[in-house]
Amino acid sequence: MGALAVATVPVTPFQQNCALVFDRDTKRGAVVDPGGDVERILAAIERHGVTVESILLTHGHIDHAGGAAALRTALGERQGAPVLVIGPDRRDEFLLETLAEQGRMFGLADTETVTPDRWLTEGETVAIGGVPFAVLHCPGHTPGHVVFVAADHRFAILGDVLFRGSIGRTDFPYGDHDALIGAITTKLLPLGDDVAFVCGHGPASTIGEERRSNPFL
């Protein structure tokens, strides 16, 4: 991936892969999907010496967004400058509005509702450590799920759309299996077999490996 580095921090009882993505030289980057365990995320940021420029959310589920508000506050105080929460697509607003309720349901008492500083739509780009990532809308797991793709670096952050050997759940009232498969086949597979990705849970993979062996595809 060239100058980009990625450190994954498993958080919450769901073992969600919070990702710290940063430029190896400048040490500037972003936190993607801070679902909780904010102190653990802060420790990883300090260990790698990263200045966090933004917090990115792929979607509105508690294990991906539950720590975003607290992390935004902590980083603002630590770094002395505001850190913006960016994403997902606004169609996940209803999930972000109920994060505190989700927290009570799953026994995660410190979960806070978060309002992003900027919503995302397909066709936009976000910068991580100076590297542009294209935003793709990939609904199905949630209505507003987005993924981040750095085509020049052959790297993507896919949240809960595609996993090694699996795909995102769609057995929610708002889930849509056909939409998820459509997003994978029309937006992710065409990225190229050499594109490596980190996902929301479990080990990383490549588009090519999933094209060849993922039983859901």
N, C-alpha and C positions, 0 to 999 in steps of 0.2 A: 504493500500500500504506500510505498514511497515514504514521505515524512510523517504520515499519520500513524498514531499509536492508539490502541484500544485496550482498556482495562475493564473487565466486567466485574461487577460487585453484586453477588446474589443477595437479594433483599426480600424481606417478609417471609412468612411461612410458605408462600407460593414459590419461593426460590426464583424470583423474577430476575432476569439479567439486566440490572441497571448498568449502562455503559458510559464510561468516561472516555471520550474521544478527543484527542489533542494532537497538535503539531509537536513532533519530537524536539524541534529546535527552539521554537518560540515558547513552548509550554502553554499555549493558549488553546482553549477548546470548549467543549460543551458536555453537559450531563444529559443523557437520554433516558427517559422513563425512570425517575426516582420514585419507586413505589412506596418506600418507607425506609426504616432503619437509617435515618438521616445522619446520625453520628458515624455510622460505618462508611457512608458515602463521603462525608467530610474527611474522614481519616484517609481514604484512598486519594482524595484530591490533594491533601497535604503530603502524602507519601510520594506522589508523583510530581509535586511542585507545580500544579496546574493552576492557571488563572482561568476561571470559568466565565465565559462571555454570555452564555445562554443556557437555559434548561429547555430541552425539546421533549415533547410528548407525542408518541405515536397514536395513542387513543386514551379513552377516559376511564378505563377500569382501575380499580383501587390499587392493584399490585403494580401498576405502571405510573399512576399519577398521585397516589396517596401522600407522598412526601414532598410534592412539588412546592406547595406553599411554604412549608417550614424551611425547605432548602433555599428558596428564594430569599427569605428573611435572613437566614444564617449567613449566606454568601454575601448579601448586601452589607451586613455588618462587618464581616471579616475582610472583605475586599475594599470597602469604602465607596462602593458605587453600585447602582441598581443592576440586578441581573434579571433579564426578562424571561418569562415563561412563554414559549412559542409552540403553537399547535395544541391539539390536532385540528382537523377540519371541524367547523362549527356544528356539524351534525352530531357530534358527541357532547354537545353542551349539556344535555340532560343527564349524562353520566357524571360529568364534573360537578354539577350542581348537587349531586347526592353522595359525594364522596364521604362526608361525615356519617351519613346514614349507613353507607356500605361498611365503614369502619366499625360501627357499633354491631353490625350484623356478623362480622367476621372476627370480632374481638380485638380489633386494632384501634384502641381508644384514642390515640394521638393523631388520627387522620384528620386533615383539614380540607374543606372545600377550597378549590382553586379556580380563579378566573384568569385565563391566559391574557397576557399583554398583547398577543397577536394570534389570530386564527390563521390557518393555512388553507390554501386551495391548490389543486393540481396545477402544475405549470410554474409555480413559484420556486425560488431557490432559497436555501438557508446556508449560511457559512459556518463551518466548524474549523477553527484554527486557520482561517483564511481559505479553506477548500470549499468550493461550492457543491452543495448537495441538492439534487433535484427532488421536488416533492411530488409523489404519486399518491393519488387517492385509491386505496385498496379496501373497499367495504366488504362486509360479510360477517366478520367477527364482531365488529361494531359498525354503525353507519358512517362514522367519521374517521375511520382508521386511515392513517397516512404512513408512508414509508419514505426513507431518505436514501438517495442513490448518488454516489460520487463516481460517475461513469469513467472519468479519466484515471481514477485510482482503482477501478474494478472492485468496488466495495459498496455494500449496502447495509442498512439497518432496517430490519423487516418487522420488528414488533411481534405480534401474534398472528401474522398472516401465514408464513411458511416456516416450518421447523425442519430439523434433520429427521426425516422419516415420518413426518406428520404435517398437519395443517391446523389452523386456528379453529377453536370450537365455534359452532354456529347454533347450538341448542339453547339460545336465549330467545326471549320473545321478539327481539329486534334482529336476531341473527338471520343470515341469508346464505345458505350453502352455495347456491348457484352463483351468487355475486362473488363469493370468495374464490371459487374455482375460476370464474371468469377473469378476475383480477390477476390471479397467478398466471394463467395461461396467456393472457393478452398483454400484461404489463411487466411481469417478472421474468418469465422464461425467455422473452426476447432480449433481455439485458445481456445474455451471453453466458456460456457455460463456465467461463473463467471468473465470473463475479463471485467473490466470497461475501458471506453475510453473517452477521450476528442476529440472533433472534431473541424473543422474549423469554424463552425457557429452554434449557438444555444446551448442548454443544453447538458450535458454529458449523457451517457447511458451505457448499458452493451451489450455484444454480445448476451446474452440470450434474453434480452428484444427485440432486433431488430429481432432476429430469430423468435420470437413469433408474433410480431405485425407490423413489417415494411411492408407496402403494396407493396414495390418494390421487396421484397424477397419472 
